[in-house]
Each structure stands twice: as structure tokens, then as C-alpha cells.
């Protein structure tokens, strides 16, 4: 695409024009595209490391195209926002938040000026007295989702298991320790959902270049604890006009009937999962941190989802909060006892008993699965044992053959010459074994050459024998002449100058 066209990434109406402006600013060469050089220059203004920006580029642009589409550009900006808010950039998390209708906060590109849309009060940025921004309600949605991921045991707190997540921010451990101390307002060594959000806000602020405060900023307290900072006296809950069973925390039949219809529209398999509850409860207008506390109270069995009875409890708490009442720190007994469907006429499939039955079934299925896995492991173990036994038999056979060979070698001890020859041959064969095949042809050629040389030497030998016979014959003649004329000339000589001619027929090879 050569123009702004955000057709795939669904953006809130309040952010479409802002991202269009960011697109124009990033397109520095004004060719209608955001290429690699444009992206490198513009995204570097975020203050993130090149390594993090490289990871973001790969997630938003998995095909590694040299030019970003408008949708990929938006994903890059959203992933940069996640990283600036202290979270690991994860495009799957972006997809999940967008699907829930959560508005992802805009990334900070080093003071790049864009025309911001008018934002409603409940989503406006809150700043400290010094004018520094320490978080927004949009951030809270992301941070609470991260809290749910880190709270693996679903006890409403995180402690040591959150440290690796915080360290992904890249901040020094001493800074993270100070942030933990500031956020752990009740100094119990663990963080609840609100304290976790406060820590995330401080991490994001420090990563943006802000100086870590010595105490929690008032604006951050207002954002995370809108009903009152921990330790402050909360307003007394309002009482109903009459006593039980129509008190503040008693769920009426009319409320059950209304909530039953909502539950039947939203549940899957008799339960409302956590993400669906976030989207549904978020429509109430109750602050997100209060909704997190509502969810913790209502999830009585701590399985991370709401049964019908638990949904009744959550809706009652939300209504009470909207009426101006403070949320209880623990679940009132009236809510527990009045949450049964009762006269509303619905089945009690979501009761604690059914939950326990379901858990028993899950455990039985897990036991069956473990039994099956154990049987498979036993089969594998038997196979390993069989292979071990086979290998052991092979080893024993090899040892027996080795002993036999040693006995044969020892039997040659009485024949020293044969033993030496055998040992020499063994050594020679061991050295020549690998090279034997490669040198076979060379040896054959060499043998041929030797045979030719032998024939030549045999011929030369015959010639030498023939010459020796002639010399012997001449020597005999000379000796005979010497014996016949002791005063004559030397053998073979002619005093008159004529050379003695050998008889060509004497000793001829013909």
C-alpha cells in the first residue's frame, strides 16, 4: 500500500487519526510508504533498544518485507507501547486485547507532536503534581491481564514468580527493588492486583526517563485505588431499609432473574471465563481495579472462572459499588448464602458440589492419562531392557571370540618363526586394511612393471653369461698360447699390429 489504509487492524475511533498522523510523520521521504530506513529512524525515537525494536519488527512483519503496510505499522506502534509499559512485546496479546475491545495506549516517540483526540474522563491520563504521566486506565487493562498471567496459583497475589517478568523491563535490580518497596504498600512481601499495577506504572515511567519518586504519586494512587488508598478509612457501607434477608449483601430473586438471563447469554459450558468476564464487567463503568477485586471475591473456588452462583455474587458486588458502597475485603456470608438460584427457577449446575464433582472427574481423567503414560513408559523400559540384554549378549560373544583369538595366538608360541610372521602380518594388515582397496590397481601395475623388469634382467643375465663364456674361452686360448710360447707377445696381442679377431661362431647364442 502506498497510502494510509487501516483496513485490517481494528482501531478505536479516537486513535485512527492519531495513527494516520504518526504514519505521515514516519514517512520521512514522503513516498507514501514506511520502509526500513523510515521505520528505523522513527521507531528509534521510542527509546527502546535496537534488540527490542528488532523483535517488534519481526512480530509485526513476519514476512520481513522491506516496506510496512499500515496495519503492520500500527502493530509496531502497539508493541512499542507494550514495551514502554514494562511488558514483553507479544502480538498475540495485542490481538487478544483488541478482540476484547481494550484500547491500547499510544506509544511515546520522544515528544513527537500529534493532534490528540478528546478523551472522556474515565480514560484520561492522570499525572502527578509535577505534570509527569504515571499511567492510564487503558494501561490498567494491559497490566491486569499481565497480573492474571503471573498469578498462576490464583490466590490474588504475586511474589517471587513475578520477578523474572519485572526483570524483562531491563531496569537494574536495585531500581526494581525500590519499585517493589514502593508498590508493596502493606509491606507483606507480595503484590495484589492494585499493587502490581502500581509497580507496572512505575516501571513504565522509569523506562520513559522519569525519575523514580520516593513515594507513590498522588495521581497514581488515584488511578490504582480510586476507592481510597490502603490504610485510609473507607466509608461505611450503606444499609438497606430493612434487615435480613433484604440487607445490602442479600441477592434478591429479581436480581437473580435478571442475572440469570445475562449468564445464559454469556456462559460456555456453565461458566464465564476470565476474559469474557473482563469484557462483560467492563461495561459497568466500575474502575478496573475494583473489578479485579470483585472477580477475586466472586471466584469462590479459585478456578479462574465464574459459575452461575459466582456470577450472581459478582453482579451484586458491582451493583453495590455503583451505588457508592465500598467493596468488602472478604466475601460477606449473606452473599454466599443468598447466591443459590432459588426461586429464580434455574438449575444449580454451578454449585460448589458440581465444581468438586467436575474436579474429581478431571483428576480421574488425569489419573487415567498418567496410567496410560506409565504403561507407555513401561513398554519403553522393557524395550530398553531387551536392547540392553541383546547388547550384553553381543559383548559376551565378542569377549569369547577375543579369548579364542588370544588362545590361537598363544598356540603359536612354540613356533617362534610362525608367531613372528603372524604378528607381523596382523600389524601389516591392520595398517594396510583401509588403504588396500585404494592401492589395488597401483599394486597390480607395479607387479606388471616388476615382471617386465625381471624379464629384462633375465635377458641381461643370459647376455652376461654369454659374454662370460666368451671371456673364459678367450682366456683359455690366451693361456694356451702363453704356455706354448712363453716369450711371445701378451695374450690376445699381435706384435705386428693386427688385432686378433674373435671367432664369431665360438660360443654363439645361435
Secondary structure, DSSP 8 states (H G I E B T S, - for coil): --S----SS---HHHHHHHHHHHHHH-TT-SS-EEHHHHHHHHGGG---HHHHHHHHHHH-TT--SEE-HHHHHHHHHHHHHHHTTS---HHHHHHHHHTT--------TT---------GGGS--B-TTS-B---HHHHHHHHHHHHHH-TT-SS-B-GGGHHHHHTT---HHHHHHHHHHH-TT-SSSB-HHHHHHHHHHHHHHHTT----SS--HHHHHHH-TT--TTS--------SS-TTSSTT---HHHHHHHHHHHHHH-BTTBEEHHHHHHHHGGG---HHHHHHHHHHH-TT-SSEE-HHHHHHHHHHHHHHHTT----SS--HHHHHH-S-GGG----TTSHHHHHHHHHHHHHHHHHHHHHHHHHHHHHHHHHHHHHHHHHHHHHHHHHHHHHHHHHHHHGGG-HHHHHHHHHHHHHHHHHHHHHTTTHHHHHHHHHHHHHHHHHHHHHHHHHHHHHHHHHHHHHHHHHHHHH-TTS--TT--TTS------TTTT---
